[in-house]
Amino acid sequence: MSKKHNPHIGSSLNEFLKEEGIFEELQTQAIKEVVAWQLSEAMKERSLSKAGMAKLLHTSRTQVDRLLDPASDVTLSSLQRAAALVGRQVRLELV
């Protein structure tokens, strides 16, 4: 009785995701989740509520909810403004 060879055994998760064609999509989602979490944590450190953040950004609380929602697409300039208000900065690099 011969075993079927699994082409994914021994490969890395990244290799597997690339083979499946979903690596970039999942990487993008992971980055968005980390950025949203970091912004949320920075707001907590400064005892800044969503309503307070909205006031400082001169926008609505709904827009702040979008900033903190990894499922939404936000602009880099919006992230930079929000980060600056909590004493942080956004760093972006192409590799």
N, CA, C and O atoms as a Tinker XYZ file with bonds, in Angstrom:
   380  protein
     1  N      0.840000   -1.165000    0.000000    73     2
     2  CA     0.000000    0.000000    0.000000    64     1     3
     3  C      0.893000    1.239000    0.000000    63     2     4     5
     4  O      1.702000    1.422000    0.910000    81     3
     5  N      0.750000    2.075000   -1.002000    73     3     6
     6  CA     1.584000    3.273000   -1.089000    64     5     7
     7  C      0.806000    4.477000   -0.590000    63     6     8     9
     8  O     -0.402000    4.600000   -0.791000    81     7
     9  N      1.543000    5.358000    0.066000    73     7    10
    10  CA     0.929000    6.595000    0.567000    64     9    11
    11  C      0.952000    7.642000   -0.526000    63    10    12    13
    12  O      1.875000    7.686000   -1.339000    81    11
    13  N     -0.071000    8.486000   -0.542000    73    11    14
    14  CA    -0.090000    9.628000   -1.460000    64    13    15
    15  C      0.903000   10.664000   -0.961000    63    14    16    17
    16  O      0.982000   10.940000    0.236000    81    15
    17  N      1.640000   11.220000   -1.869000    73    15    18
    18  CA     2.587000   12.271000   -1.501000    64    17    19
    19  C      1.855000   13.610000   -1.436000    63    18    20    21
    20  O      1.218000   14.027000   -2.404000    81    19
    21  N      1.950000   14.274000   -0.295000    73    19    22
    22  CA     1.346000   15.596000   -0.121000    64    21    23
    23  C      2.397000   16.638000   -0.487000    63    22    24    25
    24  O      3.425000   16.728000    0.184000    81    23
    25  N      2.164000   17.427000   -1.539000    73    23    26
    26  CA     3.165000   18.410000   -1.966000    64    25    27
    27  C      3.400000   19.525000   -0.955000    63    26    28    29
    28  O      4.380000   20.260000   -1.077000    81    27
    29  N      2.527000   19.669000    0.040000    73    27    30
    30  CA     2.654000   20.761000    1.005000    64    29    31
    31  C      3.430000   20.356000    2.254000    63    30    32    33
    32  O      3.821000   21.216000    3.044000    81    31
    33  N      3.653000   19.079000    2.438000    73    31    34
    34  CA     4.417000   18.644000    3.604000    64    33    35
    35  C      5.845000   19.117000    3.434000    63    34    36    37
    36  O      6.472000   18.884000    2.401000    81    35
    37  N      6.346000   19.776000    4.444000    73    35    38
    38  CA     7.707000   20.282000    4.399000    64    37    39
    39  C      7.795000   21.711000    3.896000    63    38    40    41
    40  O      8.841000   22.348000    4.024000    81    39
    41  N      6.715000   22.223000    3.326000    73    39    42
    42  CA     6.757000   23.606000    2.848000    64    41    43
    43  C      6.357000   24.537000    3.992000    63    42    44    45
    44  O      5.716000   24.126000    4.959000    81    43
    45  N      6.750000   25.788000    3.856000    73    43    46
    46  CA     6.380000   26.757000    4.884000    64    45    47
    47  C      4.944000   27.216000    4.643000    63    46    48    49
    48  O      4.384000   27.018000    3.565000    81    47
    49  N      4.373000   27.821000    5.653000    73    47    50
    50  CA     3.016000   28.357000    5.522000    64    49    51
    51  C      2.973000   29.409000    4.423000    63    50    52    53
    52  O      2.033000   29.442000    3.629000    81    51
    53  N      3.985000   30.265000    4.376000    73    51    54
    54  CA     4.018000   31.291000    3.332000    64    53    55
    55  C      4.047000   30.671000    1.942000    63    54    56    57
    56  O      3.346000   31.129000    1.039000    81    55
    57  N      4.851000   29.634000    1.769000    73    55    58
    58  CA     4.917000   28.953000    0.473000    64    57    59
    59  C      3.561000   28.366000    0.108000    63    58    60    61
    60  O      3.112000   28.472000   -1.034000    81    59
    61  N      2.917000   27.748000    1.084000    73    59    62
    62  CA     1.605000   27.156000    0.851000    64    61    63
    63  C      0.591000   28.223000    0.438000    63    62    64    65
    64  O     -0.164000   28.033000   -0.515000    81    63
    65  N      0.576000   29.348000    1.161000    73    63    66
    66  CA    -0.370000   30.423000    0.853000    64    65    67
    67  C     -0.100000   31.020000   -0.525000    63    66    68    69
    68  O     -1.036000   31.380000   -1.239000    81    67
    69  N      1.165000   31.127000   -0.900000    73    67    70
    70  CA     1.513000   31.618000   -2.241000    64    69    71
    71  C      1.018000   30.648000   -3.308000    63    70    72    73
    72  O      0.473000   31.066000   -4.329000    81    71
    73  N      1.211000   29.351000   -3.070000    73    71    74
    74  CA     0.742000   28.344000   -4.019000    64    73    75
    75  C     -0.778000   28.400000   -4.177000    63    74    76    77
    76  O     -1.310000   28.162000   -5.261000    81    75
    77  N     -1.458000   28.713000   -3.094000    73    75    78
    78  CA    -2.918000   28.812000   -3.120000    64    77    79
    79  C     -3.395000   30.148000   -3.694000    63    78    80    81
    80  O     -4.583000   30.322000   -3.964000    81    79
    81  N     -2.476000   31.079000   -3.875000    73    79    82
    82  CA    -2.811000   32.377000   -4.449000    64    81    83
    83  C     -3.464000   33.347000   -3.484000    63    82    84    85
    84  O     -4.149000   34.278000   -3.908000    81    83
    85  N     -3.259000   33.137000   -2.174000    73    83    86
    86  CA    -3.916000   34.001000   -1.187000    64    85    87
    87  C     -2.932000   34.688000   -0.238000    63    86    88    89
    88  O     -3.346000   35.343000    0.718000    81    87
    89  N     -1.656000   34.544000   -0.496000    73    87    90
    90  CA    -0.645000   35.111000    0.399000    64    89    91
    91  C     -0.797000   36.624000    0.550000    63    90    92    93
    92  O     -0.868000   37.130000    1.671000    81    91
    93  N     -0.846000   37.349000   -0.567000    73    91    94
    94  CA    -0.901000   38.813000   -0.516000    64    93    95
    95  C     -2.162000   39.298000    0.187000    63    94    96    97
    96  O     -2.117000   40.238000    0.980000    81    95
    97  N     -3.281000   38.652000   -0.107000    73    95    98
    98  CA    -4.552000   39.037000    0.514000    64    97    99
    99  C     -4.491000   38.860000    2.032000    63    98   100   101
   100  O     -4.914000   39.743000    2.778000    81    99
   101  N     -3.971000   37.731000    2.486000    73    99   102
   102  CA    -3.895000   37.478000    3.920000    64   101   103
   103  C     -2.855000   38.361000    4.592000    63   102   104   105
   104  O     -3.043000   38.780000    5.734000    81   103
   105  N     -1.766000   38.645000    3.902000    73   103   106
   106  CA    -0.756000   39.527000    4.459000    64   105   107
   107  C     -1.324000   40.939000    4.643000    63   106   108   109
   108  O     -1.087000   41.582000    5.665000    81   107
   109  N     -2.065000   41.407000    3.656000    73   107   110
   110  CA    -2.700000   42.722000    3.745000    64   109   111
   111  C     -3.662000   42.774000    4.919000    63   110   112   113
   112  O     -3.667000   43.744000    5.678000    81   111
   113  N     -4.472000   41.744000    5.072000    73   111   114
   114  CA    -5.428000   41.698000    6.183000    64   113   115
   115  C     -4.716000   41.684000    7.524000    63   114   116   117
   116  O     -5.145000   42.357000    8.461000    81   115
   117  N     -3.635000   40.925000    7.627000    73   115   118
   118  CA    -2.881000   40.859000    8.880000    64   117   119
   119  C     -2.294000   42.227000    9.232000    63   118   120   121
   120  O     -2.327000   42.636000   10.393000    81   119
   121  N     -1.766000   42.920000    8.253000    73   119   122
   122  CA    -1.195000   44.257000    8.494000    64   121   123
   123  C     -2.283000   45.204000    8.978000    63   122   124   125
   124  O     -2.077000   45.957000    9.929000    81   123
   125  N     -3.445000   45.168000    8.323000    73   123   126
   126  CA    -4.551000   46.042000    8.721000    64   125   127
   127  C     -4.993000   45.750000   10.149000    63   126   128   129
   128  O     -5.317000   46.671000   10.900000    81   127
   129  N     -5.009000   44.472000   10.529000    73   127   130
   130  CA    -5.413000   44.106000   11.886000    64   129   131
   131  C     -4.406000   44.611000   12.917000    63   130   132   133
   132  O     -4.792000   45.103000   13.977000    81   131
   133  N     -3.129000   44.490000   12.609000    73   131   134
   134  CA    -2.101000   44.956000   13.538000    64   133   135
   135  C     -2.158000   46.472000   13.683000    63   134   136   137
   136  O     -2.072000   46.986000   14.799000    81   135
   137  N     -2.300000   47.190000   12.581000    73   135   138
   138  CA    -2.362000   48.656000   12.637000    64   137   139
   139  C     -3.584000   49.112000   13.436000    63   138   140   141
   140  O     -3.484000   50.022000   14.258000    81   139
   141  N     -4.726000   48.487000   13.197000    73   139   142
   142  CA    -5.941000   48.851000   13.947000    64   141   143
   143  C     -5.754000   48.575000   15.435000    63   142   144   145
   144  O     -6.161000   49.381000   16.272000    81   143
   145  N     -5.146000   47.448000   15.764000    73   143   146
   146  CA    -4.900000   47.101000   17.167000    64   145   147
   147  C     -3.932000   48.096000   17.801000    63   146   148   149
   148  O     -4.153000   48.546000   18.926000    81   147
   149  N     -2.857000   48.442000   17.083000    73   147   150
   150  CA    -1.885000   49.392000   17.633000    64   149   151
   151  C     -2.514000   50.763000   17.870000    63   150   152   153
   152  O     -2.240000   51.408000   18.882000    81   151
   153  N     -3.348000   51.203000   16.947000    73   151   154
   154  CA    -4.017000   52.497000   17.114000    64   153   155
   155  C     -4.964000   52.447000   18.313000    63   154   156   157
   156  O     -5.024000   53.388000   19.104000    81   155
   157  N     -5.689000   51.362000   18.440000    73   155   158
   158  CA    -6.607000   51.191000   19.572000    64   157   159
   159  C     -5.849000   51.189000   20.900000    63   158   160   161
   160  O     -6.278000   51.822000   21.866000    81   159
   161  N     -4.736000   50.485000   20.944000    73   159   162
   162  CA    -3.923000   50.440000   22.161000    64   161   163
   163  C     -3.344000   51.815000   22.498000    63   162   164   165
   164  O     -3.306000   52.200000   23.666000    81   163
   165  N     -2.899000   52.548000   21.494000    73   163   166
   166  CA    -2.365000   53.894000   21.724000    64   165   167
   167  C     -3.461000   54.815000   22.258000    63   166   168   169
   168  O     -3.202000   55.667000   23.108000    81   167
   169  N     -4.674000   54.645000   21.762000    73   167   170
   170  CA    -5.800000   55.443000   22.272000    64   169   171
   171  C     -6.052000   55.108000   23.739000    63   170   172   173
   172  O     -6.293000   56.005000   24.547000    81   171
   173  N     -5.999000   53.825000   24.088000    73   171   174
   174  CA    -6.203000   53.407000   25.482000    64   173   175
   175  C     -5.133000   54.000000   26.391000    63   174   176   177
   176  O     -5.432000   54.470000   27.489000    81   175
   177  N     -3.880000   53.975000   25.926000    73   175   178
   178  CA    -2.776000   54.521000   26.723000    64   177   179
   179  C     -2.991000   55.991000   27.040000    63   178   180   181
   180  O     -2.568000   56.472000   28.092000    81   179
   181  N     -3.639000   56.697000   26.143000    73   179   182
   182  CA    -3.899000   58.133000   26.326000    64   181   183
   183  C     -5.304000   58.396000   26.869000    63   182   184   185
   184  O     -5.748000   59.543000   26.933000    81   183
   185  N     -5.999000   57.326000   27.257000    73   183   186
   186  CA    -7.377000   57.428000   27.759000    64   185   187
   187  C     -8.244000   58.225000   26.794000    63   186   188   189
   188  O     -9.010000   59.098000   27.201000    81   187
   189  N     -8.111000   57.916000   25.532000    73   187   190
   190  CA    -8.819000   58.630000   24.487000    64   189   191
   191  C     -9.933000   57.742000   23.932000    63   190   192   193
   192  O     -9.673000   56.680000   23.367000    81   191
   193  N    -11.162000   58.187000   24.100000    73   191   194
   194  CA   -12.307000   57.440000   23.594000    64   193   195
   195  C    -12.450000   57.641000   22.094000    63   194   196   197
   196  O    -11.791000   58.498000   21.507000    81   195
   197  N    -13.308000   56.853000   21.486000    73   195   198
   198  CA   -13.586000   57.023000   20.053000    64   197   199
   199  C    -14.197000   58.398000   19.794000    63   198   200   201
   200  O    -13.868000   59.058000   18.808000    81   199
   201  N    -15.083000   58.817000   20.680000    73   199   202
   202  CA   -15.706000   60.137000   20.522000    64   201   203
   203  C    -14.655000   61.245000   20.660000    63   202   204   205
   204  O    -14.680000   62.227000   19.917000    81   203
   205  N    -13.739000   61.083000   21.607000    73   203   206
   206  CA   -12.670000   62.065000   21.780000    64   205   207
   207  C    -11.738000   62.099000   20.579000    63   206   208   209
   208  O    -11.308000   63.168000   20.145000    81   207
   209  N    -11.434000   60.941000   20.055000    73   207   210
   210  CA   -10.585000   60.866000   18.867000    64   209   211
   211  C    -11.282000   61.531000   17.686000    63   210   212   213
   212  O    -10.652000   62.257000   16.917000    81   211
   213  N    -12.575000   61.285000   17.542000    73   211   214
   214  CA   -13.342000   61.896000   16.450000    64   213   215
   215  C    -13.295000   63.417000   16.554000    63   214   216   217
   216  O    -13.148000   64.113000   15.550000    81   215
   217  N    -13.420000   63.919000   17.766000    73   215   218
   218  CA   -13.388000   65.376000   17.962000    64   217   219
   219  C    -12.027000   65.948000   17.553000    63   218   220   221
   220  O    -11.956000   66.982000   16.890000    81   219
   221  N    -10.954000   65.271000   17.952000    73   219   222
   222  CA    -9.615000   65.736000   17.603000    64   221   223
   223  C     -9.351000   65.663000   16.097000    63   222   224   225
   224  O     -8.633000   66.495000   15.543000    81   223
   225  N     -9.938000   64.661000   15.447000    73   223   226
   226  CA    -9.767000   64.497000   14.000000    64   225   227
   227  C    -10.739000   65.356000   13.193000    63   226   228   229
   228  O    -10.662000   65.414000   11.965000    81   227
   229  N    -11.656000   66.023000   13.904000    73   227   230
   230  CA   -12.696000   66.816000   13.237000    64   229   231
   231  C    -13.506000   65.947000   12.275000    63   230   232   233
   232  O    -13.714000   66.291000   11.111000    81   231
   233  N    -13.953000   64.810000   12.805000    73   231   234
   234  CA   -14.727000   63.862000   12.002000    64   233   235
   235  C    -15.756000   63.194000   12.900000    63   234   236   237
   236  O    -15.918000   63.575000   14.060000    81   235
   237  N    -16.443000   62.211000   12.371000    73   235   238
   238  CA   -17.474000   61.516000   13.134000    64   237   239
   239  C    -16.901000   60.289000   13.842000    63   238   240   241
   240  O    -15.830000   59.790000   13.497000    81   239
   241  N    -17.637000   59.826000   14.829000    73   239   242
   242  CA   -17.239000   58.603000   15.523000    64   241   243
   243  C    -17.290000   57.419000   14.555000    63   242   244   245
   244  O    -16.516000   56.470000   14.678000    81   243
   245  N    -18.205000   57.489000   13.602000    73   243   246
   246  CA   -18.304000   56.434000   12.589000    64   245   247
   247  C    -17.004000   56.314000   11.805000    63   246   248   249
   248  O    -16.556000   55.210000   11.496000    81   247
   249  N    -16.403000   57.451000   11.486000    73   247   250
   250  CA   -15.134000   57.427000   10.759000    64   249   251
   251  C    -14.026000   56.820000   11.619000    63   250   252   253
   252  O    -13.169000   56.100000   11.107000    81   251
   253  N    -14.039000   57.104000   12.908000    73   251   254
   254  CA   -13.056000   56.505000   13.820000    64   253   255
   255  C    -13.275000   54.997000   13.875000    63   254   256   257
   256  O    -12.315000   54.227000   13.899000    81   255
   257  N    -14.539000   54.577000   13.895000    73   255   258
   258  CA   -14.836000   53.139000   13.857000    64   257   259
   259  C    -14.220000   52.505000   12.607000    63   258   260   261
   260  O    -13.688000   51.397000   12.669000    81   259
   261  N    -14.293000   53.201000   11.484000    73   259   262
   262  CA   -13.701000   52.686000   10.241000    64   261   263
   263  C    -12.185000   52.572000   10.357000    63   262   264   265
   264  O    -11.588000   51.609000    9.875000    81   263
   265  N    -11.569000   53.563000   11.001000    73   263   266
   266  CA   -10.118000   53.522000   11.200000    64   265   267
   267  C     -9.704000   52.297000   12.014000    63   266   268   269
   268  O     -8.650000   51.706000   11.778000    81   267
   269  N    -10.546000   51.928000   12.970000    73   267   270
   270  CA   -10.233000   50.819000   13.868000    64   269   271
   271  C    -10.757000   49.478000   13.364000    63   270   272   273
   272  O    -10.582000   48.455000   14.026000    81   271
   273  N    -11.389000   49.477000   12.209000    73   271   274
   274  CA   -11.949000   48.249000   11.639000    64   273   275
   275  C    -11.028000   47.725000   10.542000    63   274   276   277
   276  O    -10.927000   48.335000    9.478000    81   275
   277  N    -10.348000   46.591000   10.793000    73   275   278
   278  CA    -9.418000   46.060000    9.795000    64   277   279
   279  C    -10.102000   45.636000    8.497000    63   278   280   281
   280  O     -9.428000   45.427000    7.489000    81   279
   281  N    -11.405000   45.510000    8.504000    73   279   282
   282  CA   -12.122000   45.112000    7.289000    64   281   283
   283  C    -12.366000   46.294000    6.359000    63   282   284   285
   284  O    -12.704000   46.107000    5.190000    81   283
   285  N    -12.197000   47.503000    6.871000    73   283   286
   286  CA   -12.454000   48.678000    6.026000    64   285   287
   287  C    -11.150000   49.161000    5.388000    63   286   288   289
   288  O    -10.057000   48.904000    5.892000    81   287
   289  N    -11.296000   49.851000    4.291000    73   287   290
   290  CA   -10.142000   50.451000    3.618000    64   289   291
   291  C    -10.069000   51.916000    4.020000    63   290   292   293
   292  O    -10.996000   52.688000    3.777000    81   291
   293  N     -8.968000   52.281000    4.630000    73   291   294
   294  CA    -8.769000   53.671000    5.029000    64   293   295
   295  C     -7.557000   54.221000    4.299000    63   294   296   297
   296  O     -6.685000   53.468000    3.865000    81   295
   297  N     -7.510000   55.515000    4.170000    73   295   298
   298  CA    -6.394000   56.128000    3.462000    64   297   299
   299  C     -5.181000   56.234000    4.375000    63   298   300   301
   300  O     -5.301000   56.276000    5.600000    81   299
   301  N     -4.037000   56.275000    3.759000    73   299   302
   302  CA    -2.798000   56.430000    4.504000    64   301   303
   303  C     -2.786000   57.758000    5.248000    63   302   304   305
   304  O     -2.311000   57.830000    6.382000    81   303
   305  N     -3.300000   58.801000    4.624000    73   303   306
   306  CA    -3.316000   60.108000    5.293000    64   305   307
   307  C     -4.203000   60.087000    6.536000    63   306   308   309
   308  O     -3.883000   60.737000    7.531000    81   307
   309  N     -5.305000   59.352000    6.492000    73   307   310
   310  CA    -6.166000   59.229000    7.679000    64   309   311
   311  C     -5.430000   58.514000    8.800000    63   310   312   313
   312  O     -5.504000   58.923000    9.958000    81   311
   313  N     -4.726000   57.454000    8.460000    73   311   314
   314  CA    -3.952000   56.728000    9.467000    64   313   315
   315  C     -2.840000   57.600000   10.044000    63   314   316   317
   316  O     -2.577000   57.560000   11.246000    81   315
   317  N     -2.194000   58.378000    9.198000    73   315   318
   318  CA    -1.126000   59.247000    9.671000    64   317   319
   319  C     -1.649000   60.308000   10.632000    63   318   320   321
   320  O     -1.027000   60.578000   11.659000    81   319
   321  N     -2.781000   60.906000   10.305000    73   319   322
   322  CA    -3.376000   61.920000   11.190000    64   321   323
   323  C     -3.751000   61.307000   12.532000    63   322   324   325
   324  O     -3.474000   61.887000   13.583000    81   323
   325  N     -4.382000   60.133000   12.498000    73   323   326
   326  CA    -4.799000   59.471000   13.734000    64   325   327
   327  C     -3.576000   59.076000   14.563000    63   326   328   329
   328  O     -3.567000   59.256000   15.780000    81   327
   329  N     -2.564000   58.547000   13.917000    73   327   330
   330  CA    -1.352000   58.141000   14.626000    64   329   331
   331  C     -0.687000   59.335000   15.298000    63   330   332   333
   332  O     -0.244000   59.238000   16.442000    81   331
   333  N     -0.617000   60.443000   14.604000    73   331   334
   334  CA     0.009000   61.643000   15.167000    64   333   335
   335  C     -0.724000   62.110000   16.416000    63   334   336   337
   336  O     -0.093000   62.584000   17.361000    81   335
   337  N     -2.034000   61.983000   16.433000    73   335   338
   338  CA    -2.819000   62.428000   17.594000    64   337   339
   339  C     -2.566000   61.593000   18.838000    63   338   340   341
   340  O     -2.793000   62.054000   19.957000    81   339
   341  N     -2.097000   60.367000   18.648000    73   339   342
   342  CA    -1.798000   59.508000   19.799000    64   341   343
   343  C     -0.291000   59.367000   19.997000    63   342   344   345
   344  O      0.176000   58.461000   20.688000    81   343
   345  N      0.464000   60.283000   19.377000    73   343   346
   346  CA     1.906000   60.302000   19.583000    64   345   347
   347  C      2.675000   59.239000   18.828000    63   346   348   349
   348  O      3.793000   58.888000   19.205000    81   347
   349  N      2.096000   58.737000   17.787000    73   347   350
   350  CA     2.747000   57.690000   16.984000    64   349   351
   351  C      2.919000   58.176000   15.557000    63   350   352   353
   352  O      2.447000   59.254000   15.197000    81   351
   353  N      3.600000   57.375000   14.746000    73   351   354
   354  CA     3.726000   57.668000   13.341000    64   353   355
   355  C      3.570000   56.385000   12.529000    63   354   356   357
   356  O      3.795000   55.283000   13.029000    81   355
   357  N      3.190000   56.549000   11.304000    73   355   358
   358  CA     3.039000   55.409000   10.412000    64   357   359
   359  C      4.321000   55.305000    9.605000    63   358   360   361
   360  O      4.797000   56.291000    9.042000    81   359
   361  N      4.872000   54.108000    9.556000    73   359   362
   362  CA     6.063000   53.861000    8.737000    64   361   363
   363  C      5.681000   52.850000    7.667000    63   362   364   365
   364  O      5.047000   51.829000    7.935000    81   363
   365  N      6.084000   53.167000    6.466000    73   363   366
   366  CA     5.764000   52.317000    5.331000    64   365   367
   367  C      7.023000   52.123000    4.515000    63   366   368   369
   368  O      7.763000   53.078000    4.276000    81   367
   369  N      7.277000   50.893000    4.083000    73   367   370
   370  CA     8.440000   50.659000    3.249000    64   369   371
   371  C      8.123000   49.625000    2.192000    63   370   372   373
   372  O      7.300000   48.733000    2.395000    81   371
   373  N      8.782000   49.761000    1.076000    73   371   374
   374  CA     8.670000   48.782000    0.016000    64   373   375
   375  C      9.885000   47.870000    0.107000    63   374   376   377
   376  O     11.020000   48.342000    0.170000    81   375
   377  N      9.650000   46.589000    0.113000    73   375   378
   378  CA    10.761000   45.634000    0.208000    64   377   379
   379  C     10.741000   44.692000   -0.972000    63   378   380
   380  O     11.596000   43.814000   -1.076000    81   379
